[in-house]
Amino acid sequence: MRNQNRGAMLGDAVTVADTSATRNVGLLKHKGLNAGEGLWIVPCQSVHTFFMKFAIDLVYLDKRRRVRKVRHAVPPWRVSGCFWAHSVLELPAGTVAETGTQPGDQLSIE
């Protein structure tokens, strides 16, 4: 997943969660995310970090994969959402800041 506006790679090992089963499990079984890893939840407008063991960055995307909202280092036991989102990209905490990703940026899948 690449940020076209910034020329930055958000993740090169992003898994897609596009079934009810994969969306329900999400990152709950993970102990952390390494640089380059992530989970793209499609469709999705909100997520929770209940029972997670680590903080994550969230990037909310519309149907054209344009960034609608970002959340930095969301800790466990939180809820976050975006009514205008079609999907959510979950990344290691710090990825959004490192890549300069912000609302309005266009992401692409490589």
Backbone atoms as SQL, in Angstrom:
CREATE TABLE atoms (id INTEGER PRIMARY KEY, chain TEXT, resi INTEGER, resn TEXT, atom TEXT, x REAL, y REAL, z REAL);
INSERT INTO atoms VALUES
  (1, 'A', 1, 'MET', 'N', 0.866, -1.173, 0.000),
  (2, 'A', 1, 'MET', 'CA', 0.000, 0.000, 0.000),
  (3, 'A', 1, 'MET', 'C', 0.906, 1.229, 0.000),
  (4, 'A', 2, 'ARG', 'N', 0.745, 2.084, -0.993),
  (5, 'A', 2, 'ARG', 'CA', 1.614, 3.244, -1.165),
  (6, 'A', 2, 'ARG', 'C', 0.797, 4.534, -1.132),
  (7, 'A', 3, 'ASN', 'N', 1.371, 5.549, -0.486),
  (8, 'A', 3, 'ASN', 'CA', 0.794, 6.889, -0.483),
  (9, 'A', 3, 'ASN', 'C', 1.324, 7.591, -1.728),
  (10, 'A', 4, 'GLN', 'N', 0.464, 7.812, -2.714),
  (11, 'A', 4, 'GLN', 'CA', 0.865, 8.420, -3.976),
  (12, 'A', 4, 'GLN', 'C', 1.296, 9.873, -3.808),
  (13, 'A', 5, 'ASN', 'N', 0.660, 10.607, -2.911),
  (14, 'A', 5, 'ASN', 'CA', 0.992, 12.020, -2.715),
  (15, 'A', 5, 'ASN', 'C', 2.364, 12.206, -2.090),
  (16, 'A', 6, 'ARG', 'N', 2.737, 11.336, -1.198),
  (17, 'A', 6, 'ARG', 'CA', 3.992, 11.459, -0.454),
  (18, 'A', 6, 'ARG', 'C', 5.107, 10.578, -1.011),
  (19, 'A', 7, 'GLY', 'N', 4.765, 9.664, -1.913),
  (20, 'A', 7, 'GLY', 'CA', 5.753, 8.731, -2.437),
  (21, 'A', 7, 'GLY', 'C', 6.269, 7.791, -1.370),
  (22, 'A', 8, 'ALA', 'N', 5.439, 7.505, -0.366),
  (23, 'A', 8, 'ALA', 'CA', 5.867, 6.698, 0.774),
  (24, 'A', 8, 'ALA', 'C', 5.122, 5.366, 0.811),
  (25, 'A', 9, 'MET', 'N', 5.842, 4.317, 1.167),
  (26, 'A', 9, 'MET', 'CA', 5.249, 3.000, 1.323),
  (27, 'A', 9, 'MET', 'C', 4.688, 2.878, 2.740),
  (28, 'A', 10, 'LEU', 'N', 3.383, 2.645, 2.836),
  (29, 'A', 10, 'LEU', 'CA', 2.751, 2.445, 4.144),
  (30, 'A', 10, 'LEU', 'C', 2.916, 1.009, 4.614),
  (31, 'A', 11, 'GLY', 'N', 2.891, 0.085, 3.696),
  (32, 'A', 11, 'GLY', 'CA', 3.062, -1.313, 4.054),
  (33, 'A', 11, 'GLY', 'C', 3.272, -2.168, 2.831),
  (34, 'A', 12, 'ASP', 'N', 4.196, -3.115, 2.925),
  (35, 'A', 12, 'ASP', 'CA', 4.444, -4.035, 1.816),
  (36, 'A', 12, 'ASP', 'C', 4.010, -5.457, 2.152),
  (37, 'A', 13, 'ALA', 'N', 3.426, -5.631, 3.342),
  (38, 'A', 13, 'ALA', 'CA', 2.900, -6.932, 3.761),
  (39, 'A', 13, 'ALA', 'C', 1.551, -6.714, 4.442),
  (40, 'A', 14, 'VAL', 'N', 0.640, -6.103, 3.693),
  (41, 'A', 14, 'VAL', 'CA', -0.684, -5.782, 4.220),
  (42, 'A', 14, 'VAL', 'C', -1.641, -6.915, 3.858),
  (43, 'A', 15, 'THR', 'N', -2.305, -7.458, 4.862),
  (44, 'A', 15, 'THR', 'CA', -3.299, -8.510, 4.679),
  (45, 'A', 15, 'THR', 'C', -4.673, -7.877, 4.524),
  (46, 'A', 16, 'VAL', 'N', -5.512, -8.476, 3.695),
  (47, 'A', 16, 'VAL', 'CA', -6.863, -7.973, 3.490),
  (48, 'A', 16, 'VAL', 'C', -7.844, -8.795, 4.321),
  (49, 'A', 17, 'ALA', 'N', -8.684, -8.097, 5.076),
  (50, 'A', 17, 'ALA', 'CA', -9.766, -8.734, 5.829),
  (51, 'A', 17, 'ALA', 'C', -11.063, -8.326, 5.158),
  (52, 'A', 18, 'ASP', 'N', -11.590, -9.217, 4.315),
  (53, 'A', 18, 'ASP', 'CA', -12.770, -8.872, 3.534),
  (54, 'A', 18, 'ASP', 'C', -13.917, -9.868, 3.684),
  (55, 'A', 19, 'THR', 'N', -13.815, -10.728, 4.686),
  (56, 'A', 19, 'THR', 'CA', -14.911, -11.640, 5.017),
  (57, 'A', 19, 'THR', 'C', -15.337, -11.369, 6.452),
  (58, 'A', 20, 'SER', 'N', -16.511, -11.812, 6.792),
  (59, 'A', 20, 'SER', 'CA', -17.003, -11.618, 8.157),
  (60, 'A', 20, 'SER', 'C', -16.030, -12.217, 9.173),
  (61, 'A', 21, 'ALA', 'N', -15.528, -13.395, 8.898),
  (62, 'A', 21, 'ALA', 'CA', -14.618, -14.073, 9.825),
  (63, 'A', 21, 'ALA', 'C', -13.305, -13.310, 9.991),
  (64, 'A', 22, 'THR', 'N', -12.698, -12.873, 8.893),
  (65, 'A', 22, 'THR', 'CA', -11.411, -12.177, 8.997),
  (66, 'A', 22, 'THR', 'C', -11.573, -10.783, 9.597),
  (67, 'A', 23, 'ARG', 'N', -12.704, -10.122, 9.326),
  (68, 'A', 23, 'ARG', 'CA', -12.951, -8.815, 9.934),
  (69, 'A', 23, 'ARG', 'C', -13.163, -8.941, 11.442),
  (70, 'A', 24, 'ASN', 'N', -13.871, -9.985, 11.877),
  (71, 'A', 24, 'ASN', 'CA', -14.125, -10.160, 13.307),
  (72, 'A', 24, 'ASN', 'C', -12.856, -10.441, 14.095),
  (73, 'A', 25, 'VAL', 'N', -11.941, -11.192, 13.540),
  (74, 'A', 25, 'VAL', 'CA', -10.688, -11.514, 14.226),
  (75, 'A', 25, 'VAL', 'C', -9.723, -10.351, 14.169),
  (76, 'A', 26, 'GLY', 'N', -9.623, -9.706, 12.999),
  (77, 'A', 26, 'GLY', 'CA', -8.734, -8.555, 12.856),
  (78, 'A', 26, 'GLY', 'C', -7.321, -8.846, 13.332),
  (79, 'A', 27, 'LEU', 'N', -6.811, -7.988, 14.222),
  (80, 'A', 27, 'LEU', 'CA', -5.452, -8.141, 14.759),
  (81, 'A', 27, 'LEU', 'C', -5.442, -8.736, 16.169),
  (82, 'A', 28, 'LEU', 'N', -6.584, -9.255, 16.617),
  (83, 'A', 28, 'LEU', 'CA', -6.685, -9.737, 18.004),
  (84, 'A', 28, 'LEU', 'C', -5.687, -10.836, 18.341),
  (85, 'A', 29, 'LYS', 'N', -5.315, -11.661, 17.394),
  (86, 'A', 29, 'LYS', 'CA', -4.387, -12.767, 17.669),
  (87, 'A', 29, 'LYS', 'C', -2.922, -12.344, 17.554),
  (88, 'A', 30, 'HIS', 'N', -2.677, -11.103, 17.154),
  (89, 'A', 30, 'HIS', 'CA', -1.305, -10.611, 16.992),
  (90, 'A', 30, 'HIS', 'C', -0.761, -10.046, 18.304),
  (91, 'A', 31, 'LYS', 'N', 0.537, -10.172, 18.465),
  (92, 'A', 31, 'LYS', 'CA', 1.208, -9.572, 19.631),
  (93, 'A', 31, 'LYS', 'C', 1.841, -8.239, 19.268),
  (94, 'A', 32, 'GLY', 'N', 1.816, -7.905, 17.995),
  (95, 'A', 32, 'GLY', 'CA', 2.380, -6.658, 17.495),
  (96, 'A', 32, 'GLY', 'C', 2.421, -6.692, 15.985),
  (97, 'A', 33, 'LEU', 'N', 2.787, -5.572, 15.397),
  (98, 'A', 33, 'LEU', 'CA', 2.972, -5.479, 13.949),
  (99, 'A', 33, 'LEU', 'C', 4.384, -4.994, 13.678),
  (100, 'A', 34, 'ASN', 'N', 5.044, -5.643, 12.759),
  (101, 'A', 34, 'ASN', 'CA', 6.372, -5.204, 12.329),
  (102, 'A', 34, 'ASN', 'C', 6.224, -4.127, 11.262),
  (103, 'A', 35, 'ALA', 'N', 7.264, -3.360, 11.045),
  (104, 'A', 35, 'ALA', 'CA', 7.260, -2.349, 9.989),
  (105, 'A', 35, 'ALA', 'C', 6.878, -3.009, 8.669),
  (106, 'A', 36, 'GLY', 'N', 5.981, -2.376, 7.931),
  (107, 'A', 36, 'GLY', 'CA', 5.548, -2.911, 6.645),
  (108, 'A', 36, 'GLY', 'C', 4.318, -3.793, 6.718),
  (109, 'A', 37, 'GLU', 'N', 3.974, -4.256, 7.903),
  (110, 'A', 37, 'GLU', 'CA', 2.789, -5.095, 8.060),
  (111, 'A', 37, 'GLU', 'C', 1.561, -4.238, 8.319),
  (112, 'A', 38, 'GLY', 'N', 0.410, -4.802, 8.044),
  (113, 'A', 38, 'GLY', 'CA', -0.826, -4.099, 8.311),
  (114, 'A', 38, 'GLY', 'C', -2.018, -4.960, 7.981),
  (115, 'A', 39, 'LEU', 'N', -3.196, -4.424, 8.261),
  (116, 'A', 39, 'LEU', 'CA', -4.442, -5.102, 7.953),
  (117, 'A', 39, 'LEU', 'C', -5.385, -4.084, 7.327),
  (118, 'A', 40, 'TRP', 'N', -5.900, -4.423, 6.140),
  (119, 'A', 40, 'TRP', 'CA', -6.854, -3.577, 5.442),
  (120, 'A', 40, 'TRP', 'C', -8.224, -4.212, 5.571),
  (121, 'A', 41, 'ILE', 'N', -9.125, -3.560, 6.302),
  (122, 'A', 41, 'ILE', 'CA', -10.446, -4.107, 6.589),
  (123, 'A', 41, 'ILE', 'C', -11.450, -3.479, 5.624),
  (124, 'A', 42, 'VAL', 'N', -12.068, -4.335, 4.793),
  (125, 'A', 42, 'VAL', 'CA', -12.984, -3.891, 3.751),
  (126, 'A', 42, 'VAL', 'C', -14.272, -4.712, 3.804),
  (127, 'A', 43, 'PRO', 'N', -15.437, -4.153, 3.860),
  (128, 'A', 43, 'PRO', 'CA', -15.736, -2.762, 4.178),
  (129, 'A', 43, 'PRO', 'C', -15.664, -2.545, 5.685),
  (130, 'A', 44, 'CYS', 'N', -15.494, -1.293, 6.089),
  (131, 'A', 44, 'CYS', 'CA', -15.395, -0.983, 7.517),
  (132, 'A', 44, 'CYS', 'C', -15.439, 0.527, 7.732),
  (133, 'A', 45, 'GLN', 'N', -16.234, 0.959, 8.699),
  (134, 'A', 45, 'GLN', 'CA', -16.299, 2.376, 9.066),
  (135, 'A', 45, 'GLN', 'C', -15.818, 2.627, 10.485),
  (136, 'A', 46, 'SER', 'N', -15.688, 1.575, 11.285),
  (137, 'A', 46, 'SER', 'CA', -15.229, 1.758, 12.664),
  (138, 'A', 46, 'SER', 'C', -14.527, 0.504, 13.150),
  (139, 'A', 47, 'VAL', 'N', -13.622, 0.705, 14.092),
  (140, 'A', 47, 'VAL', 'CA', -12.883, -0.409, 14.685),
  (141, 'A', 47, 'VAL', 'C', -12.789, -0.200, 16.194),
  (142, 'A', 48, 'HIS', 'N', -12.461, -1.275, 16.869),
  (143, 'A', 48, 'HIS', 'CA', -12.170, -1.183, 18.299),
  (144, 'A', 48, 'HIS', 'C', -10.840, -1.879, 18.556),
  (145, 'A', 49, 'THR', 'N', -10.221, -1.505, 19.652),
  (146, 'A', 49, 'THR', 'CA', -8.951, -2.143, 20.020),
  (147, 'A', 49, 'THR', 'C', -9.095, -2.900, 21.340),
  (148, 'A', 50, 'PHE', 'N', -10.320, -3.333, 21.647),
  (149, 'A', 50, 'PHE', 'CA', -10.546, -4.136, 22.850),
  (150, 'A', 50, 'PHE', 'C', -9.724, -5.416, 22.751),
  (151, 'A', 51, 'PHE', 'N', -9.094, -5.789, 23.833),
  (152, 'A', 51, 'PHE', 'CA', -8.303, -7.026, 23.971),
  (153, 'A', 51, 'PHE', 'C', -7.002, -7.024, 23.167),
  (154, 'A', 52, 'MET', 'N', -6.672, -5.930, 22.502),
  (155, 'A', 52, 'MET', 'CA', -5.401, -5.872, 21.784),
  (156, 'A', 52, 'MET', 'C', -4.272, -5.609, 22.764),
  (157, 'A', 53, 'LYS', 'N', -3.064, -5.949, 22.365),
  (158, 'A', 53, 'LYS', 'CA', -1.893, -5.842, 23.233),
  (159, 'A', 53, 'LYS', 'C', -0.946, -4.718, 22.825),
  (160, 'A', 54, 'PHE', 'N', -1.338, -3.910, 21.829),
  (161, 'A', 54, 'PHE', 'CA', -0.441, -2.886, 21.310),
  (162, 'A', 54, 'PHE', 'C', -1.251, -1.783, 20.637),
  (163, 'A', 55, 'ALA', 'N', -0.642, -0.625, 20.488),
  (164, 'A', 55, 'ALA', 'CA', -1.276, 0.510, 19.820),
  (165, 'A', 55, 'ALA', 'C', -1.115, 0.383, 18.307),
  (166, 'A', 56, 'ILE', 'N', -2.049, 0.962, 17.571),
  (167, 'A', 56, 'ILE', 'CA', -1.999, 0.939, 16.109),
  (168, 'A', 56, 'ILE', 'C', -2.371, 2.311, 15.548),
  (169, 'A', 57, 'ASP', 'N', -1.878, 2.591, 14.341),
  (170, 'A', 57, 'ASP', 'CA', -2.326, 3.744, 13.570),
  (171, 'A', 57, 'ASP', 'C', -3.501, 3.296, 12.708),
  (172, 'A', 58, 'LEU', 'N', -4.449, 4.202, 12.493),
  (173, 'A', 58, 'LEU', 'CA', -5.613, 3.913, 11.658),
  (174, 'A', 58, 'LEU', 'C', -5.676, 4.912, 10.510),
  (175, 'A', 59, 'VAL', 'N', -5.922, 4.402, 9.316),
  (176, 'A', 59, 'VAL', 'CA', -6.101, 5.234, 8.140),
  (177, 'A', 59, 'VAL', 'C', -7.447, 4.852, 7.526),
  (178, 'A', 60, 'TYR', 'N', -8.401, 5.784, 7.582),
  (179, 'A', 60, 'TYR', 'CA', -9.731, 5.551, 7.023),
  (180, 'A', 60, 'TYR', 'C', -9.739, 5.987, 5.569),
  (181, 'A', 61, 'LEU', 'N', -10.261, 5.115, 4.695),
  (182, 'A', 61, 'LEU', 'CA', -10.245, 5.351, 3.254),
  (183, 'A', 61, 'LEU', 'C', -11.645, 5.335, 2.665),
  (184, 'A', 62, 'ASP', 'N', -11.872, 6.141, 1.618),
  (185, 'A', 62, 'ASP', 'CA', -13.136, 6.065, 0.898),
  (186, 'A', 62, 'ASP', 'C', -13.020, 4.988, -0.184),
  (187, 'A', 63, 'LYS', 'N', -14.041, 4.824, -1.008),
  (188, 'A', 63, 'LYS', 'CA', -14.048, 3.765, -2.023),
  (189, 'A', 63, 'LYS', 'C', -12.933, 3.918, -3.059),
  (190, 'A', 64, 'ARG', 'N', -12.446, 5.127, -3.229),
  (191, 'A', 64, 'ARG', 'CA', -11.353, 5.374, -4.193),
  (192, 'A', 64, 'ARG', 'C', -9.981, 5.313, -3.543),
  (193, 'A', 65, 'ARG', 'N', -9.941, 4.872, -2.291),
  (194, 'A', 65, 'ARG', 'CA', -8.719, 4.764, -1.482),
  (195, 'A', 65, 'ARG', 'C', -8.090, 6.128, -1.208),
  (196, 'A', 66, 'ARG', 'N', -8.920, 7.137, -1.085),
  (197, 'A', 66, 'ARG', 'CA', -8.466, 8.460, -0.661),
  (198, 'A', 66, 'ARG', 'C', -8.609, 8.525, 0.856),
  (199, 'A', 67, 'VAL', 'N', -7.590, 9.058, 1.531),
  (200, 'A', 67, 'VAL', 'CA', -7.586, 9.132, 2.992),
  (201, 'A', 67, 'VAL', 'C', -8.637, 10.134, 3.456),
  (202, 'A', 68, 'ARG', 'N', -9.526, 9.680, 4.322),
  (203, 'A', 68, 'ARG', 'CA', -10.569, 10.543, 4.892),
  (204, 'A', 68, 'ARG', 'C', -10.219, 10.990, 6.313),
  (205, 'A', 69, 'LYS', 'N', -9.507, 10.139, 7.056),
  (206, 'A', 69, 'LYS', 'CA', -9.187, 10.442, 8.455),
  (207, 'A', 69, 'LYS', 'C', -8.020, 9.563, 8.879),
  (208, 'A', 70, 'VAL', 'N', -7.182, 10.088, 9.774),
  (209, 'A', 70, 'VAL', 'CA', -6.103, 9.289, 10.369),
  (210, 'A', 70, 'VAL', 'C', -6.187, 9.389, 11.886),
  (211, 'A', 71, 'ARG', 'N', -5.767, 8.338, 12.551),
  (212, 'A', 71, 'ARG', 'CA', -5.667, 8.325, 14.008),
  (213, 'A', 71, 'ARG', 'C', -4.286, 7.774, 14.338),
  (214, 'A', 72, 'HIS', 'N', -3.574, 8.435, 15.222),
  (215, 'A', 72, 'HIS', 'CA', -2.216, 8.054, 15.579),
  (216, 'A', 72, 'HIS', 'C', -2.185, 7.241, 16.871),
  (217, 'A', 73, 'ALA', 'N', -1.462, 6.145, 16.851),
  (218, 'A', 73, 'ALA', 'CA', -1.156, 5.336, 18.044),
  (219, 'A', 73, 'ALA', 'C', -2.374, 5.128, 18.947),
  (220, 'A', 74, 'VAL', 'N', -3.428, 4.555, 18.380),
  (221, 'A', 74, 'VAL', 'CA', -4.632, 4.269, 19.157),
  (222, 'A', 74, 'VAL', 'C', -4.319, 3.112, 20.109),
  (223, 'A', 75, 'PRO', 'N', -4.418, 3.357, 21.422),
  (224, 'A', 75, 'PRO', 'CA', -4.070, 2.317, 22.395),
  (225, 'A', 75, 'PRO', 'C', -5.178, 1.275, 22.527),
  (226, 'A', 76, 'PRO', 'N', -4.882, 0.165, 23.214),
  (227, 'A', 76, 'PRO', 'CA', -5.920, -0.829, 23.480),
  (228, 'A', 76, 'PRO', 'C', -7.100, -0.212, 24.235),
  (229, 'A', 77, 'TRP', 'N', -8.245, -0.847, 24.073),
  (230, 'A', 77, 'TRP', 'CA', -9.489, -0.478, 24.753),
  (231, 'A', 77, 'TRP', 'C', -10.077, 0.848, 24.274),
  (232, 'A', 78, 'ARG', 'N', -9.967, 1.120, 22.975),
  (233, 'A', 78, 'ARG', 'CA', -10.542, 2.325, 22.392),
  (234, 'A', 78, 'ARG', 'C', -11.471, 1.957, 21.228),
  (235, 'A', 79, 'VAL', 'N', -12.311, 2.903, 20.833),
  (236, 'A', 79, 'VAL', 'CA', -13.186, 2.777, 19.674),
  (237, 'A', 79, 'VAL', 'C', -12.930, 3.977, 18.781),
  (238, 'A', 80, 'SER', 'N', -12.919, 3.749, 17.471),
  (239, 'A', 80, 'SER', 'CA', -12.703, 4.830, 16.521),
  (240, 'A', 80, 'SER', 'C', -13.547, 4.568, 15.277),
  (241, 'A', 81, 'GLY', 'N', -14.025, 5.638, 14.666),
  (242, 'A', 81, 'GLY', 'CA', -14.811, 5.474, 13.459),
  (243, 'A', 81, 'GLY', 'C', -14.766, 6.697, 12.568),
  (244, 'A', 82, 'CYS', 'N', -15.269, 6.515, 11.351),
  (245, 'A', 82, 'CYS', 'CA', -15.367, 7.600, 10.368),
  (246, 'A', 82, 'CYS', 'C', -16.543, 7.279, 9.458),
  (247, 'A', 83, 'PHE', 'N', -17.592, 8.096, 9.539),
  (248, 'A', 83, 'PHE', 'CA', -18.807, 7.851, 8.760),
  (249, 'A', 83, 'PHE', 'C', -18.570, 7.850, 7.252),
  (250, 'A', 84, 'TRP', 'N', -17.558, 8.560, 6.783),
  (251, 'A', 84, 'TRP', 'CA', -17.287, 8.684, 5.348),
  (252, 'A', 84, 'TRP', 'C', -16.362, 7.600, 4.825),
  (253, 'A', 85, 'ALA', 'N', -15.938, 6.687, 5.691),
  (254, 'A', 85, 'ALA', 'CA', -14.985, 5.652, 5.281),
  (255, 'A', 85, 'ALA', 'C', -15.690, 4.464, 4.642),
  (256, 'A', 86, 'HIS', 'N', -14.957, 3.824, 3.750),
  (257, 'A', 86, 'HIS', 'CA', -15.381, 2.557, 3.168),
  (258, 'A', 86, 'HIS', 'C', -14.513, 1.421, 3.686),
  (259, 'A', 87, 'SER', 'N', -13.294, 1.759, 4.111),
  (260, 'A', 87, 'SER', 'CA', -12.374, 0.751, 4.634),
  (261, 'A', 87, 'SER', 'C', -11.410, 1.410, 5.613),
  (262, 'A', 88, 'VAL', 'N', -10.718, 0.557, 6.373),
  (263, 'A', 88, 'VAL', 'CA', -9.753, 1.038, 7.363),
  (264, 'A', 88, 'VAL', 'C', -8.456, 0.252, 7.199),
  (265, 'A', 89, 'LEU', 'N', -7.351, 0.979, 7.202),
  (266, 'A', 89, 'LEU', 'CA', -6.029, 0.372, 7.149),
  (267, 'A', 89, 'LEU', 'C', -5.410, 0.480, 8.535),
  (268, 'A', 90, 'GLU', 'N', -5.112, -0.662, 9.157),
  (269, 'A', 90, 'GLU', 'CA', -4.485, -0.697, 10.476),
  (270, 'A', 90, 'GLU', 'C', -2.992, -0.948, 10.293),
  (271, 'A', 91, 'LEU', 'N', -2.178, -0.094, 10.888),
  (272, 'A', 91, 'LEU', 'CA', -0.726, -0.120, 10.697),
  (273, 'A', 91, 'LEU', 'C', 0.002, -0.025, 12.027),
  (274, 'A', 92, 'PRO', 'N', 1.291, -0.366, 12.055),
  (275, 'A', 92, 'PRO', 'CA', 2.058, -0.190, 13.291),
  (276, 'A', 92, 'PRO', 'C', 2.044, 1.273, 13.736),
  (277, 'A', 93, 'ALA', 'N', 1.938, 1.496, 15.032),
  (278, 'A', 93, 'ALA', 'CA', 1.948, 2.860, 15.569),
  (279, 'A', 93, 'ALA', 'C', 3.195, 3.594, 15.080),
  (280, 'A', 94, 'GLY', 'N', 3.012, 4.812, 14.612),
  (281, 'A', 94, 'GLY', 'CA', 4.113, 5.624, 14.111),
  (282, 'A', 94, 'GLY', 'C', 4.208, 5.666, 12.597),
  (283, 'A', 95, 'THR', 'N', 3.555, 4.747, 11.906),
  (284, 'A', 95, 'THR', 'CA', 3.639, 4.688, 10.449),
  (285, 'A', 95, 'THR', 'C', 3.047, 5.933, 9.794),
  (286, 'A', 96, 'VAL', 'N', 1.895, 6.395, 10.291),
  (287, 'A', 96, 'VAL', 'CA', 1.238, 7.563, 9.699),
  (288, 'A', 96, 'VAL', 'C', 2.142, 8.794, 9.816),
  (289, 'A', 97, 'ALA', 'N', 2.732, 8.991, 10.988),
  (290, 'A', 97, 'ALA', 'CA', 3.626, 10.140, 11.182),
  (291, 'A', 97, 'ALA', 'C', 4.883, 10.014, 10.323),
  (292, 'A', 98, 'GLU', 'N', 5.467, 8.816, 10.268),
  (293, 'A', 98, 'GLU', 'CA', 6.696, 8.608, 9.498),
  (294, 'A', 98, 'GLU', 'C', 6.494, 8.865, 8.008),
  (295, 'A', 99, 'THR', 'N', 5.310, 8.549, 7.497),
  (296, 'A', 99, 'THR', 'CA', 5.047, 8.708, 6.062),
  (297, 'A', 99, 'THR', 'C', 4.392, 10.041, 5.732),
  (298, 'A', 100, 'GLY', 'N', 3.986, 10.797, 6.753),
  (299, 'A', 100, 'GLY', 'CA', 3.337, 12.081, 6.531),
  (300, 'A', 100, 'GLY', 'C', 1.930, 11.961, 5.971),
  (301, 'A', 101, 'THR', 'N', 1.332, 10.791, 6.096),
  (302, 'A', 101, 'THR', 'CA', -0.005, 10.550, 5.560),
  (303, 'A', 101, 'THR', 'C', -1.032, 11.425, 6.260),
  (304, 'A', 102, 'GLN', 'N', -1.905, 12.041, 5.447),
  (305, 'A', 102, 'GLN', 'CA', -2.928, 12.916, 6.006),
  (306, 'A', 102, 'GLN', 'C', -4.182, 12.869, 5.142),
  (307, 'A', 103, 'PRO', 'N', -5.311, 13.354, 5.674),
  (308, 'A', 103, 'PRO', 'CA', -6.548, 13.355, 4.891),
  (309, 'A', 103, 'PRO', 'C', -6.350, 14.041, 3.540),
  (310, 'A', 104, 'GLY', 'N', -6.949, 13.438, 2.512),
  (311, 'A', 104, 'GLY', 'CA', -6.825, 13.943, 1.151),
  (312, 'A', 104, 'GLY', 'C', -5.802, 13.178, 0.327),
  (313, 'A', 105, 'ASP', 'N', -4.851, 12.493, 0.978),
  (314, 'A', 105, 'ASP', 'CA', -3.843, 11.721, 0.247),
  (315, 'A', 105, 'ASP', 'C', -4.493, 10.543, -0.483),
  (316, 'A', 106, 'GLN', 'N', -3.914, 10.165, -1.604),
  (317, 'A', 106, 'GLN', 'CA', -4.394, 9.051, -2.399),
  (318, 'A', 106, 'GLN', 'C', -3.489, 7.841, -2.181),
  (319, 'A', 107, 'LEU', 'N', -4.080, 6.698, -1.814),
  (320, 'A', 107, 'LEU', 'CA', -3.306, 5.468, -1.642),
  (321, 'A', 107, 'LEU', 'C', -3.539, 4.556, -2.829),
  (322, 'A', 108, 'SER', 'N', -2.546, 3.727, -3.109),
  (323, 'A', 108, 'SER', 'CA', -2.663, 2.740, -4.186),
  (324, 'A', 108, 'SER', 'C', -2.152, 1.409, -3.701),
  (325, 'A', 109, 'ILE', 'N', -2.622, 0.364, -4.368),
  (326, 'A', 109, 'ILE', 'CA', -2.192, -0.992, -4.055),
  (327, 'A', 109, 'ILE', 'C', -1.194, -1.410, -5.124),
  (328, 'A', 110, 'GLU', 'N', -0.049, -1.910, -4.683),
  (329, 'A', 110, 'GLU', 'CA', 0.967, -2.353, -5.649),
  (330, 'A', 110, 'GLU', 'C', 1.122, -3.857, -5.587);
